[in-house]
Amino acid sequence: MDKLALVLMLAVTAEALVEYGKSLAAAFGGGDYKAAVLQLCAAVVSVLLCVLGVVLFSRIEKTFMDTV
């Protein structure tokens, strides 16, 4: 069950990254630089939170790595 949850979480994350990339490309392409910079700042903040140890996948990651 944990593996299924991990696969679903990774699929949702991958889909979100694709949509985020398309949104950034549309913002830069359309000349809406304010929205693009705001999105990039949000991405930097989220990466910093992950680096500081706020990992959403920690429980599933631990159980997944134990079963591998």
N, C-alpha and C positions, 0 to 999 in steps of 0.2 A: 504494500500500500504506500509506503514511503517513496519507493521508486516512481510510482505513478504520480504522486504529488510533485516530486522533483521534476519529472518530465513536463508536467503541466505548467509548473512555475517557470521553467526555462523557456517553454513555448510562448507563454505570455510575455516574458521579458524580451525575447527575440522579436516578437511582433511589435512590441512597444518601441524598440530601438529602430525598426524599419520605419514605422510611422513618424517617429521623431525626426529621423533623417529626411524623410520626404517633406515634413513641415519646415525644417530648416532650409532645405533647398528652395522651397516655394517662397519663403520669407526673403532670402537673399536674392532670388531671381525676380521677385516682384518689387524689389526696392524698399521693402519694409524692414530696414536695418534695426530699428528699435525692438521689434518683436524677436528678431533673430538673436540680438545681443542678450535680451532677457532670457531666451531659451538656453543659450550657451552658459549664462550665469547660473541658471537653475541646474544644468548638468554638472558644472564645477562644484556647486554646493553638495549635490548628491554624491559625487565621487569623494569629496572630502569627508562626508559623513560615513561612507563605507570604509574609508581608510582609518578613520578614528575608531572603528570597531562596531559601528551600528550596522550589523550584517543581518539582513532579513532572512537569509537562507541558512543561518548557522545550525539550527536544530536538524534540518533535513540534510545539510551537507555532512554533518557529523555521522548520522546514521547511514547515509549513502556511502561514505568512505569506509565505514566499518564493514559493510557488506561486500565491498569490492575486493 
